[in-house]
Amino acid sequence: MEDIAVRLKRLNDTGYTDITVWLKDDGNTIAFSTNVEGKEYSSENEDTFTAFKMLKDELLSGGYKMCCAGAMENAVQSGMMAGSDRVYLIKEGEKPKPSDAVGMFDYME
């Protein structure tokens, strides 16, 4: 199990909460889980980025926005990156370049 530090923006008061996201990879399934102010959030999928997006959406439904690269609207993952924690932050009208690749959990406002 891996611990990942993540900052959340609270949508109700625009303050911030720092959390730990736990990543578990059993070789077949990627599972993310966290606890925010007493409530548990989790996701599970065969694909890392899909599991991440599921957790992001669950937290958003709970009133929290993840402050990391993978949560950005322009974050995408190529087929070659599948299964990794890397995403491209694409720019409209441009093909992604290797320099556009960042870690899914890299801090971004």
NORUR-V664511 format. One record per pair of residues at least 6 apart in sequence whose C-alpha atoms are under 7 Angstrom apart, sorted by the first residue. I is the first residue (numbers start at 1). GAP is how many residues later the second one is. Records with the same first field share a line. If there is no record, write none. Layout:
# NORUR-V664511
I: GAP + GAP
This chain:
# NORUR-V664511
1: 21 + 22 + 23
2: 20 + 21 + 22
3: 17 + 18 + 19 + 20
4: 16 + 17 + 18
5: 14 + 15 + 16
6: 12 + 13 + 14 + 15
7: 9 + 10 + 11 + 12 + 59 + 60
8: 8 + 9 + 10 + 56 + 57 + 58 + 59
9: 6 + 7 + 8 + 55 + 56 + 57 + 58
10: 6 + 53 + 54 + 55
11: 52 + 53
12: 51
19: 17
20: 14
21: 11 + 12 + 13
22: 10 + 11 + 12
23: 8 + 9 + 10
24: 6 + 7 + 8
25: 6
28: 18
29: 15 + 16 + 17
30: 14 + 15 + 16 + 17 + 18 + 21
31: 12 + 13 + 14 + 20
32: 10 + 11 + 12 + 19 + 23
33: 8 + 9 + 10
34: 6 + 7 + 8
35: 6
41: 14 + 17 + 18
42: 13
43: 8 + 11 + 12
44: 7
45: 6
47: 35 + 36
48: 35 + 36 + 37
56: 10 + 15
59: 6
67: 40 + 41 + 42
68: 36 + 37 + 38 + 39 + 40 + 41
69: 6 + 34 + 35 + 36 + 37 + 38 + 39
70: 17 + 34 + 35
74: 15 + 16
75: 12 + 13 + 14 + 15
76: 11 + 12 + 13
77: 10 + 11
85: 18 + 19
86: 15 + 16 + 17 + 18
87: 14 + 15 + 16 + 17
88: 8 + 12 + 13 + 14
89: 11 + 12
90: 6 + 10
